Amino acid sequence: MTDENTTASAKAPRILLLYYSFSGQSRKVLEAAGEVFAQRGCEVVTAGIEFTDPRYAPRFAHFPMRRVWPDMLSVLKAQQNGETGEFRTPDTVRNGDYDLICIGSPTWWKAPAMPIRSFLQTDEARKLLDGKPFAVFTVCREYWQENYAEVCRLGEACGGRYTDEIHFTYPGDPLRSMLSLTSYLGSGRYRKRYLGLRLPPTNVQPDQLDRVRAFAGGLASRLFGRDK
Ligand SMILES: Cc1cc2nc3c(=O)[nH]c(=O)nc-3n(C[C@H](O)[C@H](O)[C@H](O)COP(=O)(O)O)c2cc1C
């Protein structure tokens, strides 16, 4: 092996965990992946996108939501129309050069949450993603496909190379899982029953965190030869 190769293989791959997360679910998923990348000798940098748009952000500035249905519905039209909004990224997004970008994207009204979709349409995103592999982590109650497809499309439009995806949905039939989630988003508490119905658990579950750890291990092996 030449000196150059030795240096190259010894250099820790740099991985950016980029996400928006209102109730902490996407963050939790990416952090679990980040622990595995770090165990495999990668350098892990975290970048949470902040939602700052004055039209909508005040409703998303508090957890739990103050008025869950009006707050959720406030972005419905904008989401359906594919609108973008203001956001802020940490310096790590602009200052670093990364070997893999992991994008944590929660679903809002069947689409990537506005801060993620907005970011992916900027020069900053193009600079970050151009020529780089990216993986998509979608988190939602039910509708992950539309979100995932849009993140892929926008990431590739930035010149990124789509590598893989993992998605997480929440248990229960559509009505009960929706009641369980909205009850949580509006109270910050997990209720067992609501409106006379028994509710399934909501949010990312421990076995899903095990799945994301295995997924991250697979990425580290495949992309960087970083086996256990
Ligand atoms: C405004 C809003 C709209 C949502 N719309 C959908 C939806 O259309 N489909 C779905 O499956 N989940 C939907 N959800 C559920 C989120 O995807 C879910 O709460 C997820 O855990 C959010 O991740 P986060 O905590 O990382 O932000 C919505 C949540 C919010 C706050």
The ligand as an SDF file (V2000), in Angstrom:
LIG
                    3D

 31 33  0  0  0  0  0  0  0  0999 V2000
  -47.8490   19.7150   10.5390 C   0  0  0  0  0  0  0  0  0  0  0  0
  -47.7430   18.2160   10.5430 C   0  0  0  0  0  0  0  0  0  0  0  0
  -48.2610   17.4810    9.4850 C   0  0  0  0  0  0  0  0  0  0  0  0
  -48.1370   16.0880    9.4570 C   0  0  0  0  0  0  0  0  0  0  0  0
  -48.6210   15.3950    8.3780 N   0  0  0  0  0  0  0  0  0  0  0  0
  -48.4170   14.0570    8.2990 C   0  0  0  0  0  0  0  0  0  0  0  0
  -48.8610   13.3160    7.1620 C   0  0  0  0  0  0  0  0  0  0  0  0
  -49.4300   13.8660    6.2150 O   0  0  0  0  0  0  0  0  0  0  0  0
  -48.6420   11.9890    7.1290 N   0  0  0  0  0  0  0  0  0  0  0  0
  -47.9930   11.3320    8.1540 C   0  0  0  0  0  0  0  0  0  0  0  0
  -47.8160   10.1320    8.0470 O   0  0  0  0  0  0  0  0  0  0  0  0
  -47.5590   12.0030    9.2440 N   0  0  0  0  0  0  0  0  0  0  0  0
  -47.7550   13.3360    9.3440 C   0  0  0  0  0  0  0  0  0  0  0  0
  -47.3380   14.0270   10.4480 N   0  0  0  0  0  0  0  0  0  0  0  0
  -46.6860   13.2970   11.5390 C   0  0  0  0  0  0  0  0  0  0  0  0
  -45.1740   13.5030   11.6090 C   0  0  0  0  0  0  0  0  0  0  0  0
  -44.5420   12.9940   10.4740 O   0  0  0  0  0  0  0  0  0  0  0  0
  -44.6660   12.8640   12.8820 C   0  0  0  0  0  0  0  0  0  0  0  0
  -45.2080   13.5900   13.9650 O   0  0  0  0  0  0  0  0  0  0  0  0
  -43.1610   12.7900   13.0190 C   0  0  0  0  0  0  0  0  0  0  0  0
  -42.8710   12.1140   14.2140 O   0  0  0  0  0  0  0  0  0  0  0  0
  -42.5100   14.1440   13.0660 C   0  0  0  0  0  0  0  0  0  0  0  0
  -41.1130   13.9720   13.2440 O   0  0  0  0  0  0  0  0  0  0  0  0
  -40.2440   15.0350   14.0570 P   0  0  0  0  0  0  0  0  0  0  0  0
  -40.5590   14.8540   15.5230 O   0  0  0  0  0  0  0  0  0  0  0  0
  -38.8300   14.6580   13.7450 O   0  0  0  0  0  0  0  0  0  0  0  0
  -40.5890   16.3830   13.5500 O   0  0  0  0  0  0  0  0  0  0  0  0
  -47.4850   15.4170   10.5210 C   0  0  0  0  0  0  0  0  0  0  0  0
  -46.9860   16.1580   11.6150 C   0  0  0  0  0  0  0  0  0  0  0  0
  -47.1080   17.5420   11.6250 C   0  0  0  0  0  0  0  0  0  0  0  0
  -46.5280   18.3090   12.7930 C   0  0  0  0  0  0  0  0  0  0  0  0
  1  2  1  0
  2  3  1  0
  2 30  2  0
  3  4  2  0
  4  5  1  0
  4 28  1  0
  5  6  2  0
  6  7  1  0
  6 13  1  0
  7  8  2  0
  7  9  1  0
  9 10  1  0
 10 11  2  0
 10 12  1  0
 12 13  2  0
 13 14  1  0
 14 15  1  0
 14 28  1  0
 15 16  1  0
 16 17  1  0
 16 18  1  0
 18 19  1  0
 18 20  1  0
 20 21  1  0
 20 22  1  0
 22 23  1  0
 23 24  1  0
 24 25  2  0
 24 26  1  0
 24 27  1  0
 28 29  2  0
 29 30  1  0
 30 31  1  0
M  END
$$$$
